[in-house]
Amino acid sequence: MEEELKCPVCGSFFREPIILPCSHNICLACARNILVQTPEAESPQSSRASGSGVSDYDYLELDKMSLYSETDSGYGSYGGFVSAPTTPCQKSPNGVRVFPPTVPPPPLAQHHLLPHTGCHRSLTLDDRGLRGFPKNRVLEGVVDRYQQSKAAALKCQLCEKSPREATVMCEQCDVFYCDPCRLRCHPPRGPLAKHRLVPPAQGRISRRTSPRKISTCTEHELENLSMYCVQCKTPVCYQCLEDGKHSTHEVKALGAMWKLHKGQLSQALNVLSDRATEAKEFLVQLRNMVQHIQENGVEFEACLVAQCDALIEALNRRKAQLLSRVTKEHEHKLLVVRDQISHCTVKLRQTTGLMEYCLEVIKENDPSGFLQISDALIRRVHMTENQWGKGSLTPRMSSDFDLTLDSGPLLQTIQQLDFVQMKVPAAPILQMEECCTQTNSATLSWKQPPLSTIAVDGYILELDDGNGGQFREVYVGTEMICTVDGLRFNSTYKSRVKAFNSSGVGQYSKTLVMQTSEIAWFTFDSVSAHPDIILSNDNLTVTCNSYDDRVIMGNTGFSRGVHYWEMTIDRYDNHPDPAFGIARADVMKDVMLGKDDKAWAMYVDNNRSWFMHNNSHTNRTDGGISKGATVGVLLDFSRGILLFLINDEQQGPVAFNTLEGMYYPAISLNRNVQVTLHSGLPVPDFYTPGESEAAGSVC
């Protein structure tokens, strides 16, 4: 944990550390040394012109001056003035310029800034200067214990010549003994038998440990710290609560918060300790991978040599090149793994150092001192624990060599002999929980096998014809989910998928059997409808709040089979002329159905009807509709025709033929009409369907 105990400015162990508002620490002497002058009422030239030298440097006044570092301003100067100081400056290990005092501080300096190089934040000093920052007694104690544990061995105090190394210390006698002197001068009998002998290091610590000083408030120096302000997260005294800035804040007992924060830090350390344990195990895994890579590399080289030696001499010239490729792959894998070992080792060392430091902090018995740094330590522990997040303990490189030598070509192709860079992909896995059918559409989802590392360029999805026929491709692409629309109703489809890359096409997945809906049941689609359309009755009944014609379609498209549906006229006022038929998905929604080339319709009033497509009117037929009437639509893809019925009687001849593609049921109407849809109906008795084709279409 030595890095935790060194000042970021001087690079040495902390001496009289103070806690900055940003929760970082700095030596008090370092803070004084990097102070530079920032006068407001007096220019630096006039200050230097006074010619008065400084023999006594007043640190209390110097504390109130501004501090600038190269990390903040980009250069070292007096408070950002153009003129640089004539006194040479020194540079500390972290890049901060240190200017010796050459002039007395001006009495009118008002702005007091401390640019902290750790987090690049400028800190404002008040009238007390550096005295306003609390001392970090806990850190000072940890540094002292650490230095004592690293110090040279203690010598016996009773040896007459060449003192030997002490082995024990008597706490009552306060004397260090070697083994011979202890037996001679401190026998374990008589009155000395009750004396307590401890190891020398422990004895030195107990000798130097002084009674704990009672912490005093930085605002009220005569008051002891006895409470903890929850809002400001700092210990306070009773006077702070009575007349200070903490008078309205929530406060808690100092001892209770001390125990609470110790518990929180301990819990955070437990989690971080688990991460450190995982990191150690991960390092063992990486070191084993180095051995495996070396073994696999040697084995692969041996196989390659055996294959090359089996060929005629024409292969020998190529063999050296292939061995070089394997060696480069070998070295690359080792380089990646060793780099990861180095990176993980550094992170683990930093984590262990922080853990040791936190454990030492927890040993402190000074509540206020502990609470001054506990929040920052808890945050650091959490941040360090987050650095060991998901993926940080996963090898970046596989120990296997994915190189396969193809020795099958004939002798005339030896010059093109090379490694097969990739293997064909493994068979994808269909995700049953995400595959489903809805009416006459099917959604399929798949994924690669969990442990597969072979690159995939795309996938090929295949479906049969729904009647036990041959498979056909319905999708080729990189997505791993596809919806197939326009399937036949009441049909059983088989589906499968395979992956491909530059090396070829992989195996098929398992075959999935899917059943479409028995009948072509559908409702009106509220999503694609014109905003003026009003839906009710679970999207089966529709009207409009505009006098202009508005279009709404069904939520299911058809491309195969024979389909029949009806609409009942619930309201018919002022003899409007609604239109019924089919449309493409991109039909215009603010004109009568059939006005554009995306719809095929029959529009009808109370006396007659017309067929309309692309704004062309044909086949005027007598007979209209009224309230209670029924309009039927029959779409037969086997013959490619569309015809209409009114009250179960065919209205006019076949309306349209040569229809193919994807069509949606559609109507247009205004506010004078209300209709209710009836779908999934059998074909009327008078009609005999033709032979239907067995195929679906991709949407």
Secondary structure, 3 states (H helix, E strand, C coil): CHHHHECCCCCCECCCEEECCCCCEEEHHHHHHCECCCCCCCCHHHHHHCCCCCCCCCHHHHCCCCECCHHHHCCCCCCCCCCCCCCCCEECCCCCEECCCCCCCCCCCCCCEEEECCCCEEEECCCCHHHHCCECHHHHHHHHHHHHHHCCCCECCCCCCCCCECCEEECCCCEEECHHHHHHHCCCCHHHHHCCEECHHHHHHHHHCCCCCCCECCCCCCCECCEEECCCCEEECHHHHHHCCCCCCCEEEHHHHHHHHHHHHHHHHHHHHHHHHHHHHHHHHHHHHHHHHHHHHHHHHHHHHHHHHHCCHHHHHHHHHHHHHHHHHHHHHHHHHHHHHHHHHHHHHHHHHHHHHHHHHHCCCCHHHHHHHHHHHHHHHHHHHHHCCCCCCCCCCCCCCCCEECCCCCHHHHHHCCEECCCCCCCCEECHHHCEEECCEEEEEEECCCCCCCCCCEEEEEECCCCCCCCEEEEEECCCEEEEECCCCCCEEEEEEEEEECCEEEEECCCEEEECCCCCCCCECCCCCCCCEEEECCCCEEEECCCCCEEEEECCCECCCEEEEEEEEEEECCCCCCEEEEECCCCCCCCCCCCCCCEEEEEECCCEEEEEECCEEEEEEECCCCCCCEEEEEEECCCCEEEEEECCEECCCCCECCCCCCEEEEEEECCCEEEEEECCCCCCCCCCCCCCCCCCEEC
